[in-house]
Amino acid sequence: MADRAYVLINVLPGPTTTAVKALAEIKEIKTIDPCWGKPDIFALVEAPDQDALTTLVLAKIHTIEGVAQTDTHLVYRLKK
């Protein structure tokens, strides 16, 4: 089962639309919700494992022009 996480993204003033368009091209990102306030964007991502999630955040999301900061929240599964 894939690891899911919410990535909260803060963008520098101005390039939010450009950042959203760049995020939309990343296949591991399932939803992108720009919002008022901080963070500027909520993204739900899925990756095969935590190493892939690390690469996704650091090598793909952090390199998007205008992205200033991310805060990643890994979703965990509760056992019954």
C-alpha positions, 0 to 999 in steps of 0.5 A: 500500500502506498504512503499518503501524506498531506504537504502544506506548501507556502509560496512566495507572494505572487507565483501561486498560480505558477506553483499550482500548475507545476504541482499539477504535472507531478503524478504523485500529487492527487489533490491540490487545493490553493487556500487563503492564509497559511499555508497557501496550498494543501496537496495530498500525495501518494508515494510507494514508500517513505524514500520516494516521499522524501524524493518527491518533496525535496527534489520535485516540490521544493524545486518549484519556483516560488515554493518557500517552505513545506510542512509534510504530514504523513498519514498513518493507518490505525489497526483495529 
